[in-house]
Amino acid sequence: MASGLLKDLKLAMREIFSSGKIDDDQMVSLQVVFGLLGYLARADSIVTDDEAAFLNNLMDDMDLSLSARKIALDSMNRGKARQIDIAVELERFLSVHPAGSPEVGKLYETLLDLAGSDGRVRPREKEFLQQITAGLGFTPDILDSRLEAMARRPIG
């Protein structure tokens, strides 16, 4: 199921960003999505090989133009370096994609997929996801059920 959602996100992002021309809303989306992904990847102080592969594959699968890839990488690095404010980033994203929109759901799913990409969700990753869950307007029980499902998934 997660791979289907990831595929949907990849297709949506490819459609948005592959033209090479980036408007203001697309810029916000790129910056927020990859900033938050970078922040989450580094939440437990180390970016695992699985997380790095997930991020690289996402950018490749999205078929980003060179300028969009640069924005994504810069944003991801700012996130990893904790040079973003999560609440501000969520506000920026929600100003372009309202709560309940497919884009909000896809962002949330992508963050959850990244968190589980190495087969475990560490306490700091969970704290981050709790903040994201509330910030995007989801209820804590949604996160709890997703984390329980991840814990039951076979590794490998």
C-alpha positions in Angstrom: 0.0 0.0 0.0 2.8 2.4 0.9 4.5 1.9 -2.4 1.2 2.8 -4.2 0.9 6.0 -2.3 4.6 6.8 -2.9 4.0 6.2 -6.6 1.1 8.6 -6.6 3.2 11.3 -4.9 6.0 10.7 -7.4 3.6 11.0 -10.4 2.0 14.2 -9.0 5.4 15.8 -8.2 6.8 14.7 -11.7 3.8 16.4 -13.4 4.3 19.5 -11.3 8.1 19.9 -11.5 9.3 18.3 -14.7 8.6 21.3 -17.0 11.7 23.2 -15.7 9.6 26.3 -15.0 8.8 26.7 -11.3 6.1 29.1 -10.1 5.8 30.4 -6.6 3.4 27.7 -5.3 5.7 25.0 -6.8 8.7 26.6 -5.1 6.9 26.5 -1.7 6.0 22.9 -2.3 9.5 21.8 -3.2 11.0 23.8 -0.3 8.6 22.5 2.3 8.5 18.9 1.2 12.2 18.4 1.0 13.0 20.6 4.0 10.7 18.4 6.2 12.1 15.2 4.6 15.6 16.4 5.4 14.6 17.3 9.0 13.0 13.9 9.5 15.9 12.0 8.0 18.3 13.6 10.5 15.8 13.5 13.5 17.7 10.7 15.1 21.1 12.3 14.4 22.0 10.0 11.5 20.7 9.6 8.0 20.6 5.8 7.4 21.5 4.3 4.0 17.8 3.4 3.6 16.7 7.0 4.3 19.3 8.3 1.9 18.2 5.9 -0.8 14.5 6.8 -0.2 15.3 10.5 -0.7 17.5 9.9 -3.8 14.9 7.6 -5.4 12.2 10.1 -4.7 14.0 12.9 -6.5 14.9 10.6 -9.4 11.4 9.2 -9.7 10.0 12.7 -9.7 12.1 13.5 -12.7 12.9 17.0 -11.4 14.5 19.5 -13.7 18.0 20.6 -12.8 16.7 23.8 -11.2 14.0 21.9 -9.2 16.6 19.3 -8.0 18.8 22.1 -6.8 16.0 23.6 -4.8 15.1 20.2 -3.4 18.7 19.5 -2.4 19.2 22.9 -0.8 15.9 22.6 1.1 16.7 19.0 2.2 20.1 20.2 3.5 18.5 23.1 5.4 16.2 20.6 7.0 19.0 18.3 7.9 20.9 21.2 9.5 17.8 22.3 11.5 17.7 25.6 9.6 13.9 25.5 9.2 11.0 26.1 11.6 8.6 23.2 11.3 5.5 25.2 12.2 6.4 27.9 9.7 7.0 25.4 7.0 3.7 23.7 7.6 1.9 27.0 7.5 3.6 27.8 4.2 2.5 24.4 2.7 -1.1 24.8 4.0 -1.3 28.3 2.4 -0.8 26.6 -1.0 -2.5 23.2 -0.2 -5.4 23.5 2.2 -5.9 20.9 5.0 -7.6 17.9 3.7 -6.3 18.3 0.1 -4.6 15.4 -1.7 -1.3 17.1 -1.5 -1.4 17.3 2.3 -2.2 13.6 2.4 0.6 12.8 0.1 3.1 14.9 2.1 2.0 13.1 5.3 2.3 9.7 3.6 5.7 10.5 2.3 7.0 11.5 5.7 5.6 8.3 7.2 7.2 6.2 4.5 10.6 7.9 5.1 10.3 7.4 8.8 9.7 3.7 8.3 12.1 3.2 5.4 14.8 1.8 7.6 12.5 -0.6 9.4 12.1 1.3 12.6 10.8 4.6 14.0 13.0 6.1 16.7 11.7 8.3 19.5 12.8 11.6 17.9 11.3 10.6 14.6 8.1 9.8 16.4 8.2 13.3 18.1 8.6 14.9 14.7 5.7 12.9 13.3 3.5 13.9 16.2 4.2 17.5 15.5 3.5 17.1 11.8 0.4 15.1 12.5 -1.1 17.9 14.6 0.2 20.6 12.2 -1.4 19.1 9.2 -4.7 18.6 11.0 -4.6 14.8 11.5 -5.6 13.2 14.7 -3.1 11.4 17.0 -4.9 8.1 16.5 -4.1 8.2 12.7 -0.4 8.4 13.6 -0.7 5.6 16.2 -2.4 3.3 13.8 0.2 3.9 11.1 3.1 3.4 13.5 1.5 0.1 14.7 1.1 -1.0 11.1 4.8 -0.2 10.4 5.8 -2.2 13.5 4.0 -5.3 12.1 5.6 -5.0 8.7 8.3 -7.5 8.0 11.8 -6.0 7.6 13.5 -6.4 4.3 
